[in-house]
Amino acid sequence: MREGAAARRERVLEAVRTRGEVRVTALARELGVSVVTLRRDVEELARRGELRRGHGVARSLSPVAERPRTPGLDASAPSVGLVVPEHHSSLFEAVGGARTVLEAAGVRMALHIAGHHPGAERETARQAVEQGAVGLLVAPRGRTAGAPALDEKWPAGLAVPAVLMEHRPAPGSPLQAYDSVCGDHAYGARLALDHLVSLGHRRIVLAARDDSPTARTLRAAFARIARERPRIEEGAVVLTAGPSAAPEPGPTRTPETGGGPAGLVDLVDLENLASVLRERGATAAVLHPDVDALMLVQQLRAGGVRVPEDCSVVAYGDAVAALGSPPLTAVAPPKEEVGRAAAELLLRRLRHPGDAAPEAVRRIELLPRLVVRGSAVEAPAG
C-alpha cells in the first residue's frame, strides 16, 4: 500500500528535526519517491512554517547549536564532516578541539580521509555530504610550492557550509569565499628567531620538510626575517626528507628564499643535518616538526655535539618536545584552538538561515606561543 502524503511529510519532518538539514535529492531516494514529489512536500511544510527551505535542502527551524546536549551522541544526531589528508597526525589536536565544541552542541563529527591525488578532496567531501553531513571542516592537503595547484572551485557545489582549517587561501583563490582558521606561523618563526638572537646566536639554521603549508610559511618567514636582521650573519633554510613524507617534485629554490644569506640549501636526509650545522658553523637550529628536532638532538649527541652547550635547538611544534633529553624549547602552535574556532565558525553558519542576508566571511589567525625549556642557551663564546 502506497504511503500517504501526510505520513510521508511527517517522515520528512522527523529527518529534518534529527539531522538539522537534509538534501532533497538524498531524502527522496531514502523515502522512495521522486525528487519532484519530495520538493512539493518541502514547499508545503515550509508554507506551514514547520521547516525552512534552502537551495536543494530542507532545514530545521531549531538551530543546530540549540539541540539537546546528550552524552554519547547516536547516529540520529546531525553530523559534520571533517575532511583531512592522509598522514594527518599533525591535525590530531585540532580534531580534538573541534570535536569538543561540536559534541557540546549536540553534533557528531565524522572523519573523512582524502588521498594525496588530484580530486581526492572534492570526492571525499561529496561523499561526506551524501552521507548526511550538514557542514564541513576541511584541512586541505599540503603541496610543494612547485607542484601544480589543484582545482580550488570544488567547495562551491557542496550546498553545505564549509570552514577551512590550517589553510590561508591565496589571493584570488575561490577558497577566499570560505571562513578559515589557522595559526600565524610567520609570527611563530619570529618568536623562535627573536629568542635565539636574544641569546647571542648569529648563525642559525631552519630545517623543515616540504610536505605542508605550515613548513612553507615557516621557510619563507625565516628567510625574510634573517635578511632583515643585521645581527643574523647566516640564516640557512634546509629542506629535509623523511621516511613519512617525501617532497613532491619541484624546484629546490624559491623566490622567497633565493640564494646567499638565508638561502635555501639542497634537499638533505634528516640524518645529515648534523653535518650541515657543522659546515655552516651554526650555533643554533630551529626544526619543524618537533619529532625531527628530537631525532637531531640524538644525532648530535652521537657525533659528540652537546645540546645546548654546543648547539641550541628550538622545535617548531610542541607535541613531543617536552619529552626530549633535554626537554626542548618549542614554539607551540595553537592547534587545539584552531579546531575549536573552526567548529564555532561552522556552527555559526549552521545557525544562520539560508534565505537571510549572508554574513561576512571570517578569516582568523591565532598566535603561537614560545615555551622556554632547557635546549636553548647563550651562544658559545668565540
NORNORDA-V37951 format. One line per field, one symbol per residue. ss: DSSP state (H for helix, E for strand, C for the rest). phi: phi as a letter, one per 20 degrees, with the letter a starting at -180 (. if undefined). A space follows every 10 residues. Layout:
ss=???
phi=???
//
This chain:
ss=CCCCHHHHHH HHHHHHHHHC EEEHHHHHHH HCCCHHHHHH HHHHHHHCCC CEECCCEEEC CCCHHHCCCC CCCCCCCCEE EEEEECCCHH HHHHHHHHHH HHHHCCCEEE EEEECCCCCH HHHHHHHHHH CCEEEEEECC CCCCCCCCCC CCCHHHHCCC EEEEECCCCC CCCHHHHCEE EEEEHHHHHH HHHHHHHHCC CCEEEEEECC CCHHHHHHHH HHHHHHHHCC CCCEEEEEEE EECCECCCCC CCCCCCCCCC CCCEEEEEEH HHHHHHHHHH CCCEEEEECH HHHHHHHHHH HHCCCCCCCC CEEEEECCCC HHHCCCCCEE EECCHHHHHH HHHHHHHHHH HCCCCCCCCC CCEEEEECEE ECCCCCCCCC CC
phi=.fffffffff fffffffedn bcefffffff emcfffffff ffffffffne bdecfncccf feggfefgec fmgdfeffcd eddcfgldgf egfffffffg ffffemdfdd ecdefecgnf fgffffffff eofeacdcdg fecffeefff feefffeemc fccedlbdgf gnfgffedgb cbfeffffff gffgffffen fcccddcbfd dbffffffff fgffffffef fefbcedded dcfebeffgr feccgfdmdm gmfeeggcfg fefgfffffe mfdbbdccef ffffffgfff ffendeddge beccedocfc gfefcfgefb edfeffffff ffffffffff fegfeeffef fdcdcdefce decddccgff fn
//
